[in-house]
Amino acid sequence: MNSISFSRVSVRVAIDGSSTSKTLLEDVSLSLTERRIGVIGANGSGKSTLLRLLNGLVEPSEGTVEVHGDDTVKAVRRVRANVGFVFTDPLSQLVMPTGREDVELSLRRSIKNTRERAAHAEAVLDRFGLLPLADQSIYELSGGERQLLALAAVIAVNPKVLVLDEPSTLLDLRNRELLRRTLTGLEQQVVMSTHDLDLALEMDRVLVVESGRIVFDGDAAEGVARYRELCATALDEVPGLGERPGRGQS
Ligand SMILES: Nc1ncnc2c1ncn2[C@@H]1O[C@H](COP(=O)(O)OP(=O)(O)OP(=O)(O)O)[C@@H](O)[C@H]1O
């Protein structure tokens, strides 16, 4: 069953030192079968929370999430074996001193033979243009190089589902294009949050999240237009900011 389903999912967290809770996601039901799913929305709207439900990093307070038929709470080990997750901050993911070691670590389970593993790691690093930097400390890499490395380390193991949390925030034009083409060439399902609306427009389906709710679900161009309108409306409410471009002109 190659789909992701959310059934009446809400996520609430207790607010420190009080008995009240904050709702991060409210009553989300979805069946995701498309190959490229984009998740867009304002800062703090709930995109990362939605994505983190997919590998059990966040657990639903109500409802259930299933990835390819596995419940993300009850079968979390199998879910994590199937879902490759790329974090926004690459340093929260890269654990080895160098890129080469990190990619080899990712491959440890899938390729037992060390020479084969090393060769595969080199091929992946090469594909992302990272081979010349393979033995440099990850702390000496630029932000974009690290982001690309984090992506390479996850794609290397060919997970059944790829979840990307704002994967292009630090990438230059060339590497954003590399990411775009890489995503186009992948067989597996990709769920990606992004503030890069050009990238969002490439998706087969777009979800717009606003204050913990899915307020749009459908065609990418329509989703991006809806998000732009939500942003413009929110900015209209900021006092003293001036008018939207195009407004007030005759
Ligand atoms: N563990 C937590 N405890 C309290 N609040 C939390 C917790 N995790 C997330 N939040 C809050 O939930 C809201 C949604 O967070 P989330 O990270 O999902 O937003 P986002 O849409 O990914 O934002 P951004 O675009 O800024 O990355 C935010 O207001 C955030 O502060």
The ligand as an SDF file (V2000), in Angstrom:
LIG
                    3D

 31 33  0  0  0  0  0  0  0  0999 V2000
    7.3760   21.0890   21.2380 N   0  0  0  0  0  0  0  0  0  0  0  0
    6.7460   22.2520   21.0700 C   0  0  0  0  0  0  0  0  0  0  0  0
    6.2550   22.9450   22.1170 N   0  0  0  0  0  0  0  0  0  0  0  0
    5.5840   24.1080   21.9460 C   0  0  0  0  0  0  0  0  0  0  0  0
    5.3540   24.6740   20.7490 N   0  0  0  0  0  0  0  0  0  0  0  0
    5.8360   24.0310   19.6780 C   0  0  0  0  0  0  0  0  0  0  0  0
    6.5490   22.8050   19.7630 C   0  0  0  0  0  0  0  0  0  0  0  0
    6.9020   22.4000   18.5100 N   0  0  0  0  0  0  0  0  0  0  0  0
    6.4280   23.3510   17.6870 C   0  0  0  0  0  0  0  0  0  0  0  0
    5.7980   24.3240   18.3700 N   0  0  0  0  0  0  0  0  0  0  0  0
    5.1010   25.4920   17.8110 C   0  0  0  0  0  0  0  0  0  0  0  0
    4.1850   24.9920   16.8520 O   0  0  0  0  0  0  0  0  0  0  0  0
    4.0520   25.8940   15.7680 C   0  0  0  0  0  0  0  0  0  0  0  0
    4.3120   25.1560   14.4650 C   0  0  0  0  0  0  0  0  0  0  0  0
    5.6890   24.8270   14.3930 O   0  0  0  0  0  0  0  0  0  0  0  0
    6.3220   24.2070   13.0850 P   0  0  0  0  0  0  0  0  0  0  0  0
    7.7720   23.9930   13.3630 O   0  0  0  0  0  0  0  0  0  0  0  0
    5.5200   23.0400   12.6730 O   0  0  0  0  0  0  0  0  0  0  0  0
    6.1220   25.4030   12.0610 O   0  0  0  0  0  0  0  0  0  0  0  0
    6.5980   25.5570   10.5430 P   0  0  0  0  0  0  0  0  0  0  0  0
    5.3880   25.7840    9.7280 O   0  0  0  0  0  0  0  0  0  0  0  0
    7.4720   24.4250   10.1670 O   0  0  0  0  0  0  0  0  0  0  0  0
    7.4320   26.9090   10.6120 O   0  0  0  0  0  0  0  0  0  0  0  0
    8.7500   27.4540    9.8250 P   0  0  0  0  0  0  0  0  0  0  0  0
    8.3070   27.8170    8.4370 O   0  0  0  0  0  0  0  0  0  0  0  0
    9.1010   28.6680   10.6190 O   0  0  0  0  0  0  0  0  0  0  0  0
    9.7910   26.3750    9.8740 O   0  0  0  0  0  0  0  0  0  0  0  0
    5.0280   27.0400   16.0460 C   0  0  0  0  0  0  0  0  0  0  0  0
    4.3050   28.1140   16.6000 O   0  0  0  0  0  0  0  0  0  0  0  0
    5.9950   26.4600   17.0590 C   0  0  0  0  0  0  0  0  0  0  0  0
    6.5070   27.4560   17.9020 O   0  0  0  0  0  0  0  0  0  0  0  0
  1  2  1  0
  2  3  1  0
  2  7  2  0
  3  4  2  0
  4  5  1  0
  5  6  2  0
  6  7  1  0
  6 10  1  0
  7  8  1  0
  8  9  2  0
  9 10  1  0
 10 11  1  0
 11 12  1  0
 11 30  1  0
 12 13  1  0
 13 14  1  0
 13 28  1  0
 14 15  1  0
 15 16  1  0
 16 17  2  0
 16 18  1  0
 16 19  1  0
 19 20  1  0
 20 21  2  0
 20 22  1  0
 20 23  1  0
 23 24  1  0
 24 25  2  0
 24 26  1  0
 24 27  1  0
 28 29  1  0
 28 30  1  0
 30 31  1  0
M  END
$$$$
